[in-house]
Amino acid sequence: MIDLAVANNQETFQRMRDPLADRGIQAHHVPVRERTIPLGGDAPWSADDYDVGFVYPGRLMEGGVGDAILDVPWLNDRDAVLTSRNKAEVIARLDRADLPVPESVYVSNDVGEDELARVFDRFEPPVVVKPNSTTRGVGVAKAHDRDSFLGICDYLSLVHDYRATGDRSFLVQEFLPGATDYRVMLVDGEYVGAVERRLPEDAVSEGQWKHNVHRGAEATGVDLPAAWREIAEAVAAELEIPFLGVDLLATDDAVVVNETNARPTIDTATKYEPDFYDRLAAAIRAASGR
């Protein structure tokens, strides 16, 4: 039996625990956040307790402490999480690889109002403004006019004034009205399933537009077209991340890669390919070296 350390006791851990156990992998919750951790001989774990880690913790400081104590290889390591979290880097790398991405401008504060106004004028309003390294749609806003856009930028500048702010950048992107949102899952570069994320009709009528599941969107398993599968697989190959969620936005005219996630939530197994857990178990086993 391979012992797998999992940092978060959330949906993913609960859903994968039994399927992985059936395949010889015992998942253990190893909490590294919102707690105290004695260091040295009194640490709550040792390097001999686990064979491999699932995905590097999202809070990188806590992750560094846990990683030092656990001393395990990770299915998705720190570099994978950092790469995926840097939305602008991902867009730039995918564009260089001739993969479809939304029109985007990267802004590193401080930037003057005149220059920001020129950025806004590059687009057909509305525009999407998103912090470069947040997840779950946190801080993402839509601006319909220049004044609203500059106001959002002002708020971001206030946040970035704090010296402890690690990331002082954000993205401005084209808004794709009526786009359908898909989360595609890949293991070792191969497609293993996809879900369509759609807001309930009442939420749309109230003006909601973000399709994050954590904000009320419903995820439904779909059979993704082969061409879109190939795009997602090309993204995984370009980023070299073993376990990856790729977010696609599809309109009547095109499909683009909106974001990626190296710490993707696993949905119910019925929404993925029948061999999803076989492939995931094989990837974990390979990462463990056993």
C-alpha positions as CSV (number, residue, x, y, z in Angstrom):
1,M,0.0,0.0,0.0
2,I,1.3,3.4,-0.9
3,D,0.7,6.2,1.6
4,L,-0.4,9.5,0.1
5,A,-0.2,12.8,2.0
6,V,-3.1,15.2,1.1
7,A,-3.0,18.7,2.4
8,N,-6.7,19.6,2.2
9,N,-9.6,17.7,3.7
10,Q,-12.1,19.0,1.1
11,E,-14.1,17.6,-1.8
12,T,-11.2,16.1,-3.7
13,F,-9.9,14.2,-0.7
14,Q,-13.3,12.8,0.2
15,R,-14.0,11.7,-3.4
16,M,-10.7,10.1,-4.2
17,R,-10.0,8.3,-0.9
18,D,-12.0,5.1,-1.6
19,P,-11.3,4.8,-5.3
20,L,-7.5,5.2,-4.6
21,A,-7.7,2.7,-1.7
22,D,-9.2,0.2,-4.1
23,R,-6.0,0.7,-6.2
24,G,-3.5,0.3,-3.5
25,I,-3.1,3.9,-2.4
26,Q,-4.1,5.1,1.1
27,A,-4.8,8.8,1.2
28,H,-4.1,10.6,4.5
29,H,-5.2,14.1,5.4
30,V,-2.0,16.0,6.5
31,P,-3.2,19.5,7.5
32,V,-0.5,22.2,7.1
33,R,-2.6,25.3,7.6
34,E,-4.7,27.0,10.3
35,R,-2.9,25.2,13.1
36,T,0.3,25.2,15.1
37,I,3.2,22.9,14.1
38,P,6.1,22.2,16.5
39,L,9.3,22.0,14.5
40,G,12.2,19.6,15.2
41,G,11.6,16.3,17.1
42,D,8.1,17.2,18.1
43,A,6.8,17.7,14.5
44,P,3.5,15.9,13.9
45,W,4.9,13.8,11.0
46,S,8.2,12.4,10.0
47,A,9.9,11.7,6.7
48,D,9.0,8.0,7.0
49,D,5.3,8.4,7.3
50,Y,4.3,8.9,3.7
51,D,5.6,7.8,0.3
52,V,4.3,10.7,-1.9
53,G,2.3,13.9,-1.7
54,F,-0.7,14.7,-3.8
55,V,-0.4,18.4,-4.8
56,Y,1.8,20.9,-3.1
57,P,-0.2,23.1,-0.6
58,G,-1.7,26.3,-2.0
59,R,-0.3,28.4,0.8
60,L,3.3,28.3,-0.2
61,M,4.8,29.2,3.2
62,E,2.8,26.4,4.9
63,G,3.7,24.2,2.0
64,G,7.4,24.8,2.5
65,V,7.2,23.8,6.2
66,G,5.1,20.7,5.4
67,D,7.4,19.7,2.5
68,A,10.5,20.0,4.8
69,I,9.0,17.8,7.4
70,L,7.4,15.2,5.1
71,D,10.3,15.0,2.6
72,V,8.2,13.4,-0.1
73,P,8.0,13.8,-3.9
74,W,4.7,15.4,-5.0
75,L,2.5,14.5,-7.9
76,N,2.3,18.3,-8.6
77,D,5.3,20.0,-6.9
78,R,5.8,23.6,-5.9
79,D,7.0,24.6,-9.4
80,A,3.8,23.2,-10.9
81,V,1.6,25.1,-8.5
82,L,3.6,28.3,-9.0
83,T,3.5,28.0,-12.8
84,S,-0.2,27.5,-13.0
85,R,-1.0,30.2,-10.5
86,N,0.8,32.8,-12.6
87,K,-2.0,33.5,-15.0
88,A,0.0,35.9,-17.1
89,E,3.0,33.5,-17.5
90,V,0.6,30.7,-18.6
91,I,-1.0,33.0,-21.2
92,A,2.4,34.1,-22.5
93,R,3.7,30.6,-22.7
94,L,0.6,29.2,-24.4
95,D,0.6,32.1,-26.9
96,R,4.2,31.4,-27.7
97,A,3.2,27.8,-28.4
98,D,0.5,29.0,-30.8
99,L,-2.3,27.9,-28.5
100,P,-5.5,29.9,-28.5
101,V,-5.8,32.4,-25.6
102,P,-7.9,35.5,-24.9
103,E,-6.5,38.9,-25.8
104,S,-4.7,40.0,-22.7
105,V,-2.5,42.7,-21.2
106,Y,-0.4,42.2,-18.2
107,V,-0.1,45.1,-15.8
108,S,2.6,45.3,-13.1
109,N,1.9,48.1,-10.6
110,D,2.6,50.9,-10.3
111,V,1.2,52.1,-13.6
112,G,0.0,55.6,-14.4
113,E,-3.6,56.4,-15.2
114,D,-2.8,57.5,-18.8
115,E,-1.2,54.1,-19.6
116,L,-4.0,52.2,-18.0
117,A,-6.5,54.2,-20.1
118,R,-4.5,53.1,-23.2
119,V,-4.8,49.5,-22.1
120,F,-8.6,49.9,-21.8
121,D,-8.8,51.5,-25.2
122,R,-7.3,48.4,-26.8
123,F,-10.4,46.4,-26.0
124,E,-14.1,46.4,-27.0
125,P,-15.8,46.9,-23.6
126,P,-16.6,45.4,-21.3
127,V,-13.2,44.1,-20.1
128,V,-12.3,41.5,-17.5
129,V,-9.8,42.5,-14.8
130,K,-8.3,39.7,-12.7
131,P,-5.6,39.5,-10.1
132,N,-2.7,37.6,-11.6
133,S,-2.4,34.9,-8.9
134,T,-5.7,34.4,-7.1
135,T,-8.0,31.3,-7.5
136,R,-11.7,30.5,-7.4
137,G,-12.5,33.8,-9.2
138,V,-11.4,35.9,-6.2
139,G,-11.1,39.6,-7.2
140,V,-12.1,39.1,-10.8
141,A,-14.2,42.1,-12.0
142,K,-15.9,43.3,-15.2
143,A,-15.7,46.9,-16.3
144,H,-18.1,48.4,-18.9
145,D,-16.5,51.8,-19.2
146,R,-13.2,53.6,-18.7
147,D,-14.1,55.2,-15.4
148,S,-15.2,51.9,-13.8
149,F,-12.0,50.3,-15.1
150,L,-9.8,52.9,-13.6
151,G,-11.7,52.7,-10.4
152,I,-11.0,48.9,-10.2
153,C,-7.3,49.6,-11.0
154,D,-7.3,52.1,-8.1
155,Y,-8.5,49.5,-5.7
156,L,-5.8,47.1,-6.9
157,S,-3.2,49.8,-6.5
158,L,-4.2,50.3,-2.9
159,V,-3.8,46.6,-2.2
160,H,-0.4,46.6,-3.9
161,D,0.8,49.5,-1.8
162,Y,1.2,47.1,1.1
163,R,4.8,46.0,1.2
164,A,3.9,42.5,2.1
165,T,1.9,42.0,-1.1
166,G,3.9,39.4,-3.0
167,D,2.2,39.8,-6.4
168,R,1.6,43.4,-7.5
169,S,0.2,42.5,-11.0
170,F,-3.1,41.9,-12.7
171,L,-4.5,41.0,-16.1
172,V,-6.8,42.9,-18.4
173,Q,-8.6,40.5,-20.8
174,E,-11.3,40.6,-23.5
175,F,-14.8,39.6,-22.3
176,L,-16.4,36.8,-24.4
177,P,-20.1,37.3,-24.1
178,G,-22.1,34.1,-24.1
179,A,-19.1,31.8,-23.8
180,T,-19.5,28.4,-22.4
181,D,-17.1,27.4,-19.7
182,Y,-15.4,24.0,-19.5
183,R,-13.0,22.5,-17.0
184,V,-10.9,19.8,-18.7
185,M,-8.9,17.3,-16.5
186,L,-5.6,15.8,-17.6
187,V,-3.4,13.2,-16.0
188,D,0.2,12.9,-17.4
189,G,-0.8,14.9,-20.4
190,E,-3.8,12.8,-21.4
191,Y,-7.5,13.8,-21.4
192,V,-9.5,12.1,-18.6
193,G,-12.7,14.0,-18.7
194,A,-14.4,17.4,-18.7
195,V,-17.3,19.2,-17.1
196,E,-19.3,22.2,-18.3
197,R,-19.7,24.8,-15.7
198,R,-23.0,26.7,-16.0
199,L,-24.7,29.2,-13.7
200,P,-28.4,28.6,-12.8
201,E,-30.8,30.8,-14.8
202,D,-31.9,32.8,-11.8
203,A,-28.2,33.7,-11.1
204,V,-27.7,34.8,-14.6
205,S,-30.8,36.9,-14.5
206,E,-29.5,38.6,-11.4
207,G,-26.3,39.6,-13.2
208,Q,-23.8,36.8,-12.2
209,W,-21.3,35.9,-14.9
210,K,-18.4,34.0,-13.2
211,H,-18.7,30.3,-13.7
212,N,-16.6,29.1,-10.7
213,V,-18.3,26.1,-8.9
214,H,-17.3,27.7,-5.6
215,R,-19.5,30.7,-6.6
216,G,-22.6,28.7,-7.4
217,A,-22.0,27.3,-10.9
218,E,-23.2,23.7,-11.6
219,A,-20.7,21.2,-13.2
220,T,-22.1,18.7,-15.6
221,G,-20.0,16.0,-17.3
222,V,-19.7,16.4,-21.0
223,D,-18.2,14.6,-24.0
224,L,-15.7,17.2,-25.2
225,P,-15.0,17.5,-29.0
226,A,-11.7,15.8,-30.1
227,A,-10.2,19.1,-31.2
228,W,-10.8,20.7,-27.8
229,R,-9.3,17.7,-26.1
230,E,-6.2,18.1,-28.2
231,I,-5.9,21.8,-27.2
232,A,-6.1,20.8,-23.5
233,E,-3.5,18.1,-24.0
234,A,-1.2,20.5,-25.7
235,V,-1.5,22.9,-22.7
236,A,-0.5,20.1,-20.3
237,A,2.4,19.2,-22.5
238,E,3.6,22.8,-22.7
239,L,3.4,23.4,-19.0
240,E,4.6,19.9,-18.0
241,I,2.2,19.6,-15.1
242,P,1.2,16.0,-14.3
243,F,-2.3,16.6,-12.8
244,L,-3.9,19.6,-14.5
245,G,-7.2,21.4,-14.9
246,V,-7.5,23.5,-18.1
247,D,-10.3,26.0,-18.3
248,L,-11.7,26.6,-21.9
249,L,-14.1,29.3,-23.0
250,A,-16.0,28.4,-26.1
251,T,-18.1,30.7,-28.3
252,D,-19.7,30.2,-31.7
253,D,-16.5,31.4,-33.3
254,A,-13.6,30.0,-31.3
255,V,-12.4,28.3,-28.2
256,V,-9.6,29.8,-26.0
257,V,-7.6,28.6,-22.9
258,N,-8.7,30.9,-20.1
259,E,-6.7,29.6,-17.2
260,T,-5.1,26.5,-15.7
261,N,-5.2,25.0,-12.3
262,A,-2.5,22.7,-10.8
263,R,-4.7,22.1,-7.7
264,P,-8.0,21.2,-9.5
265,T,-11.0,20.0,-7.5
266,I,-12.0,16.4,-8.5
267,D,-15.7,16.1,-9.3
268,T,-17.8,12.9,-9.0
269,A,-16.3,10.0,-10.9
270,T,-19.3,9.7,-13.3
271,K,-18.3,13.0,-14.9
272,Y,-15.0,11.6,-16.1
273,E,-13.7,8.8,-18.3
274,P,-14.1,5.3,-16.9
275,D,-10.4,4.9,-16.4
276,F,-9.9,8.2,-14.6
277,Y,-8.9,6.7,-11.3
278,D,-6.7,4.1,-12.9
279,R,-4.7,6.8,-14.6
280,L,-4.6,9.0,-11.4
281,A,-3.4,6.0,-9.4
282,A,-0.7,5.2,-11.9
283,A,0.5,8.8,-11.9
284,I,0.7,8.8,-8.1
285,R,2.5,5.5,-8.1
286,A,5.0,6.8,-10.6
287,A,5.6,10.0,-8.6
288,S,6.3,7.9,-5.5
289,G,8.9,5.8,-7.3
290,R,7.2,2.6,-6.3
